[in-house]
Amino acid sequence: KVFILKSLDDLIKSRFVEMFGDITERGRFKVKRWKEVLDIFNGKDYKNVLVNKGGYPVYGSGGIIARANDYICPAGTIIIGRKGSINNPILVSEKFWNVDTAFGIVPKEVININYLFYFCKQYNFNRLNKATTLPSLTKKDLLEIEINIPDLEEQVKFSELVTQINKLKSDVQKSIDETQLLMDSLMQEYFG
């Protein structure tokens, strides 16, 4: 099951490289710095907005850790760890609160969110690490990252492929979960 899902992830990565080349390659596309093409939202402590149910998810660099009655980042934001897990971007499709150890990265009109996300998945943020023990990034350094800017039409084609593959991944995961539920039920019935 993991093999199938990983193969689909690899398909997206290979299509990215096929369409846009290596992220460090220059000359084929316009190059901009992040400060020109995206906004970075600093995270904040969430203790004052914490709720037990409902609300918005609270994300750290490793995923959801709580719920909040307010949000910082809009839907369609990429989380990059500021401390700790700095090389594991997360794409969030809903509004959310980000903790103070995570940045929210929001593209402007010239960049498609899926293009930016797969750029981030290939970028080695460890190169910008400022700490010796716990990995750490600064907003200043992130804003200086250079990114190729292909035509938006090409980015959208890539994004449509990502959407199709993510739907397929969801269908595969659902089938795996249903099969596991059936097997668990049969095991309980026969050996219970």
C-alpha positions as CSV (number, residue, x, y, z in Angstrom):
1,K,0.0,0.0,0.0
2,V,2.8,2.4,0.9
3,F,4.5,1.5,-2.3
4,I,1.5,2.6,-4.5
5,L,1.1,5.9,-2.7
6,K,4.9,6.6,-2.8
7,S,4.9,5.7,-6.5
8,L,2.2,8.3,-7.1
9,D,4.2,10.9,-5.1
10,D,7.2,10.1,-7.3
11,L,5.1,10.5,-10.4
12,I,4.3,14.1,-9.3
13,K,7.9,14.9,-8.6
14,S,9.1,13.5,-11.9
15,R,6.4,15.4,-13.8
16,F,7.6,18.6,-12.0
17,V,11.2,18.0,-13.2
18,E,10.0,17.1,-16.7
19,M,8.0,20.3,-17.0
20,F,10.2,22.8,-15.1
21,G,13.6,21.2,-14.8
22,D,15.8,21.2,-11.7
23,I,14.8,24.0,-9.3
24,T,18.4,25.3,-9.4
25,E,18.5,25.5,-13.2
26,R,18.6,29.1,-14.5
27,G,18.0,30.6,-17.9
28,R,14.8,28.9,-19.0
29,F,12.4,30.9,-16.8
30,K,12.3,34.3,-15.2
31,V,13.8,34.1,-11.7
32,K,12.4,36.0,-8.7
33,R,13.2,36.1,-5.0
34,W,10.5,34.8,-2.6
35,K,10.1,38.4,-1.3
36,E,8.7,39.4,-4.7
37,V,6.3,36.5,-5.2
38,L,4.9,35.4,-1.8
39,D,4.1,36.4,1.7
40,I,5.3,34.8,4.9
41,F,3.1,34.7,8.0
42,N,4.9,34.3,11.3
43,G,3.3,31.9,13.7
44,K,2.2,32.8,17.2
45,D,1.6,31.1,20.5
46,Y,-1.9,29.5,20.4
47,K,-2.7,29.2,24.2
48,N,-5.0,32.2,24.1
49,V,-7.0,30.9,21.1
50,L,-7.2,27.2,22.1
51,V,-10.6,25.4,21.9
52,N,-11.5,21.8,22.5
53,K,-13.8,21.4,19.5
54,G,-14.5,23.1,16.2
55,G,-12.6,26.2,15.2
56,Y,-9.5,26.0,13.0
57,P,-6.6,23.6,13.1
58,V,-3.4,24.7,14.9
59,Y,-0.4,23.5,12.9
60,G,3.2,23.1,13.9
61,S,5.9,22.0,11.5
62,G,4.9,18.4,12.0
63,G,1.1,18.7,11.5
64,I,-2.0,19.5,13.5
65,I,-1.5,19.8,17.2
66,A,-4.7,21.5,18.5
67,R,-7.7,23.6,17.6
68,A,-8.1,27.4,17.7
69,N,-11.0,29.9,17.6
70,D,-9.1,32.1,15.2
71,Y,-6.7,31.7,12.2
72,I,-3.6,33.4,10.9
73,C,-3.2,31.8,7.5
74,P,-5.7,31.6,4.7
75,A,-6.5,28.3,2.9
76,G,-3.9,27.4,0.3
77,T,-0.9,28.0,2.6
78,I,2.4,26.0,2.8
79,I,3.9,25.5,6.3
80,I,7.6,25.5,6.6
81,G,9.2,24.8,10.0
82,R,11.0,27.7,11.6
83,K,12.6,25.4,14.2
84,G,12.8,21.6,14.2
85,S,11.3,20.0,11.1
86,I,12.5,22.6,8.6
87,N,12.7,20.3,5.5
88,N,9.1,18.9,5.6
89,P,6.7,21.4,3.9
90,I,2.9,20.8,4.5
91,L,0.2,22.1,2.1
92,V,-2.9,23.2,4.0
93,S,-6.2,23.6,2.2
94,E,-8.1,25.3,5.0
95,K,-7.6,28.4,7.2
96,F,-5.4,27.6,10.2
97,W,-3.4,29.0,13.1
98,N,0.4,28.4,12.8
99,V,2.5,28.1,16.0
100,D,5.5,30.3,16.5
101,T,7.9,27.5,15.3
102,A,6.3,27.4,11.8
103,F,6.0,29.9,8.9
104,G,3.0,30.2,6.7
105,I,4.0,30.7,3.0
106,V,1.3,32.2,0.7
107,P,2.0,32.7,-3.0
108,K,1.0,35.9,-4.9
109,E,-0.8,35.7,-8.2
110,V,2.3,34.7,-10.3
111,I,2.7,31.4,-8.5
112,N,0.3,28.5,-8.4
113,I,0.2,26.9,-4.9
114,N,0.9,23.3,-6.2
115,Y,3.9,24.6,-8.1
116,L,5.2,26.4,-5.0
117,F,4.6,23.3,-2.8
118,Y,6.5,21.0,-5.1
119,F,9.3,23.5,-5.3
120,C,9.4,23.5,-1.5
121,K,9.5,19.7,-1.4
122,Q,12.6,19.7,-3.6
123,Y,14.3,22.7,-1.9
124,N,16.9,21.8,0.7
125,F,16.0,24.2,3.5
126,N,18.8,22.7,5.6
127,R,21.2,24.9,3.5
128,L,19.7,27.9,5.4
129,N,19.9,26.3,8.8
130,K,21.3,28.9,11.3
131,A,21.6,26.6,14.4
132,T,24.0,23.9,15.5
133,T,21.6,21.7,17.6
134,L,18.0,22.3,16.7
135,P,17.5,23.2,13.0
136,S,16.3,26.8,12.5
137,L,15.3,29.1,9.7
138,T,14.9,32.9,9.5
139,K,12.3,34.8,7.6
140,K,15.0,37.0,6.2
141,D,16.8,34.0,4.6
142,L,13.6,32.6,3.2
143,L,12.7,35.8,1.5
144,E,16.0,35.7,-0.4
145,I,15.3,32.2,-1.9
146,E,15.3,32.4,-5.7
147,I,12.6,30.6,-7.6
148,N,12.0,30.0,-11.3
149,I,8.7,31.5,-12.5
150,P,7.3,29.5,-15.4
151,D,4.2,30.8,-17.3
152,L,1.2,30.5,-15.0
153,E,-0.6,28.4,-17.7
154,E,2.1,25.7,-17.4
155,Q,1.9,25.9,-13.6
156,V,-1.8,25.4,-13.8
157,K,-1.4,22.3,-16.1
158,F,1.0,20.9,-13.5
159,S,-1.5,21.7,-10.7
160,E,-4.3,19.9,-12.6
161,L,-2.1,16.8,-12.8
162,V,-1.4,17.1,-9.0
163,T,-5.2,17.3,-8.3
164,Q,-5.9,14.2,-10.4
165,I,-3.1,12.2,-8.8
166,N,-4.2,13.3,-5.3
167,K,-7.7,12.1,-6.1
168,L,-6.3,8.8,-7.2
169,K,-4.2,8.6,-3.9
170,S,-7.3,9.3,-1.9
171,D,-9.2,6.5,-3.8
172,V,-6.3,4.1,-3.2
173,Q,-6.2,4.9,0.5
174,K,-9.9,4.5,0.8
175,S,-9.7,1.0,-0.8
176,I,-6.8,0.1,1.5
177,D,-8.8,1.2,4.5
178,E,-11.9,-0.7,3.4
179,T,-9.9,-3.8,2.8
180,Q,-8.2,-3.6,6.2
181,L,-11.6,-3.1,7.8
182,L,-12.9,-6.2,6.1
183,M,-9.9,-8.3,7.0
184,D,-10.1,-7.1,10.7
185,S,-13.8,-8.1,10.7
186,L,-13.1,-11.5,9.2
187,M,-10.3,-12.1,11.7
188,Q,-12.6,-11.2,14.5
189,E,-15.3,-13.5,13.2
190,Y,-13.1,-16.5,12.7
191,F,-10.6,-16.1,15.5
192,G,-12.4,-13.6,17.8
